[in-house]
Amino acid sequence: MLIDLSNKVAIVTGAGRGIGYEIATTLASEGVTAVITDIRQDLLDAAAAEWSRNGWAGLQLLCDVRKPDDNRAVVAAVDAAFGRIDILVNNAGVANGGRVESLSEDNWDLNFDINLKGTFLMCQAVIPVMKRQKSGRILNAASFAAIMPSIGSAAYAASKAGVESFTRVLAGELGAHDITVNCYAPGMIPTAMNGFADRTAAEQERLLDTLTLRRWGSPKDVANLICFLSSDLAAYITGTMIDVSGGKFATQMPWVAHREP
Ligand SMILES: NC(=O)c1ccc[n+]([C@@H]2O[C@H](COP(=O)([O-])OP(=O)(O)OC[C@H]3O[C@@H](n4cnc5c(N)ncnc54)[C@H](O)[C@@H]3O)[C@@H](O)[C@H]2O)c1
């Protein structure tokens, strides 16, 4: 069975680097017209060069997901250029941390404004187009932190738990229009956001000990899930969160089996 995404049009937010970039390039290489948005023009310029090198269809558009006008402008531009929007991946996110006692209000707001409100605003902008089509796939980046938060991640974890709840409500509201809405929970994927790869060897070992598969996730692991959820094969999946974490804490002490296989 093959996943056929040809002729679909996708928007991926915050896709200038990291997981979002991998999602967008994977979709593009599968024949999707992949529109990248990001808050950083330098990242968009680099992506534009990659698109042109590979002959991929799409656009690179500046967009701060916190701004309703930016989101509406992206949707209008994509609708005008390609006449439809099949897939929206709300990937843009930040993880500014700090323990509650010392967490600044600014960092609290930043997590909520980008991770949760940005997702809401982009969905609000795209809904009329997907309703018109009577089809669509909305995929929201949650996090394993929504399932089991870490010390110092109150703002991030609460915003991502909000993404899960928001996803379920929106799935309920859009089911009658044949639009599915799901979120996904990556576990530990070394990127600029978390700097896992820069930690000491001992710290990395401790983190890896939480994973059933005992290896870091890769952006491709998430991109592959997005391809499946975007496809016709996933037509009956909506209103849920899919864990793509290598089995993080699937058992209490996953490292035991790696030490004594
Ligand atoms: N890396 C992980 O292990 C992990 C785990 C769980 C969830 N996630 C989620 O996956 C998503 C991507 O994470 P990543 O690790 O690739 O991070 P990253 O920092 O590498 O990429 C985030 C991207 O979002 C963009 N961005 C930031 N603020 C923005 C805004 N206001 N508007 C538009 N774009 C903005 C950045 O410029 C960047 O390109 C995030 O939502 C994150 O919470 C990541």
The ligand as an SDF file (V2000), in Angstrom:
LIG
                    3D

 44 48  0  0  0  0  0  0  0  0999 V2000
   12.2870   18.7500   19.2830 N   0  0  0  0  0  0  0  0  0  0  0  0
   11.5500   18.0240   20.1070 C   0  0  0  0  0  0  0  0  0  0  0  0
   12.0330   17.0940   20.7660 O   0  0  0  0  0  0  0  0  0  0  0  0
   10.0720   18.3070   20.2550 C   0  0  0  0  0  0  0  0  0  0  0  0
    9.3500   17.5200   21.1650 C   0  0  0  0  0  0  0  0  0  0  0  0
    8.0090   17.7570   21.3110 C   0  0  0  0  0  0  0  0  0  0  0  0
    7.3700   18.7360   20.5640 C   0  0  0  0  0  0  0  0  0  0  0  0
    8.0870   19.4860   19.6910 N   0  0  0  0  0  0  0  0  0  0  0  0
    7.3660   20.5190   18.9500 C   0  0  0  0  0  0  0  0  0  0  0  0
    7.6790   20.4650   17.5730 O   0  0  0  0  0  0  0  0  0  0  0  0
    7.6410   21.7790   17.0080 C   0  0  0  0  0  0  0  0  0  0  0  0
    8.9470   22.0820   16.2970 C   0  0  0  0  0  0  0  0  0  0  0  0
   10.0140   22.0050   17.2290 O   0  0  0  0  0  0  0  0  0  0  0  0
   11.5690   22.0230   16.8130 P   0  0  0  0  0  0  0  0  0  0  0  0
   12.2570   21.1900   17.8190 O   0  0  0  0  0  0  0  0  0  0  0  0
   11.7260   21.7310   15.3750 O   0  0  0  0  0  0  0  0  0  0  0  0
   11.9240   23.5590   17.1390 O   0  0  0  0  0  0  0  0  0  0  0  0
   12.8160   24.6430   16.3640 P   0  0  0  0  0  0  0  0  0  0  0  0
   13.0970   25.7110   17.3730 O   0  0  0  0  0  0  0  0  0  0  0  0
   13.9630   24.0110   15.6670 O   0  0  0  0  0  0  0  0  0  0  0  0
   11.8180   25.2100   15.2470 O   0  0  0  0  0  0  0  0  0  0  0  0
   10.7630   26.0830   15.5810 C   0  0  0  0  0  0  0  0  0  0  0  0
   10.4790   26.9730   14.3930 C   0  0  0  0  0  0  0  0  0  0  0  0
    9.3750   27.8390   14.7380 O   0  0  0  0  0  0  0  0  0  0  0  0
    9.6860   29.1500   14.2810 C   0  0  0  0  0  0  0  0  0  0  0  0
    8.9320   30.1330   15.0670 N   0  0  0  0  0  0  0  0  0  0  0  0
    9.1710   30.5390   16.3430 C   0  0  0  0  0  0  0  0  0  0  0  0
    8.2800   31.4790   16.7090 N   0  0  0  0  0  0  0  0  0  0  0  0
    7.4520   31.6590   15.6450 C   0  0  0  0  0  0  0  0  0  0  0  0
    6.3250   32.4910   15.4140 C   0  0  0  0  0  0  0  0  0  0  0  0
    5.8850   33.3440   16.3430 N   0  0  0  0  0  0  0  0  0  0  0  0
    5.7100   32.4210   14.2220 N   0  0  0  0  0  0  0  0  0  0  0  0
    6.1620   31.5730   13.2670 C   0  0  0  0  0  0  0  0  0  0  0  0
    7.2270   30.7720   13.4230 N   0  0  0  0  0  0  0  0  0  0  0  0
    7.8600   30.8140   14.6060 C   0  0  0  0  0  0  0  0  0  0  0  0
   11.1950   29.2700   14.4560 C   0  0  0  0  0  0  0  0  0  0  0  0
   11.7450   30.3360   13.6930 O   0  0  0  0  0  0  0  0  0  0  0  0
   11.6590   27.8890   14.0110 C   0  0  0  0  0  0  0  0  0  0  0  0
   11.8730   27.8280   12.6230 O   0  0  0  0  0  0  0  0  0  0  0  0
    7.3410   22.7260   18.1780 C   0  0  0  0  0  0  0  0  0  0  0  0
    5.9630   23.0080   18.2390 O   0  0  0  0  0  0  0  0  0  0  0  0
    7.7570   21.9100   19.3870 C   0  0  0  0  0  0  0  0  0  0  0  0
    7.1020   22.3040   20.5650 O   0  0  0  0  0  0  0  0  0  0  0  0
    9.4340   19.2950   19.5240 C   0  0  0  0  0  0  0  0  0  0  0  0
  1  2  1  0
  2  3  2  0
  2  4  1  0
  4  5  1  0
  4 44  2  0
  5  6  2  0
  6  7  1  0
  7  8  2  0
  8  9  1  0
  8 44  1  0
  9 10  1  0
  9 42  1  0
 10 11  1  0
 11 12  1  0
 11 40  1  0
 12 13  1  0
 13 14  1  0
 14 15  2  0
 14 16  1  0
 14 17  1  0
 17 18  1  0
 18 19  2  0
 18 20  1  0
 18 21  1  0
 21 22  1  0
 22 23  1  0
 23 24  1  0
 23 38  1  0
 24 25  1  0
 25 26  1  0
 25 36  1  0
 26 27  1  0
 26 35  1  0
 27 28  2  0
 28 29  1  0
 29 30  1  0
 29 35  2  0
 30 31  1  0
 30 32  2  0
 32 33  1  0
 33 34  2  0
 34 35  1  0
 36 37  1  0
 36 38  1  0
 38 39  1  0
 40 41  1  0
 40 42  1  0
 42 43  1  0
M  CHG  2   8   1  16  -1
M  END
$$$$
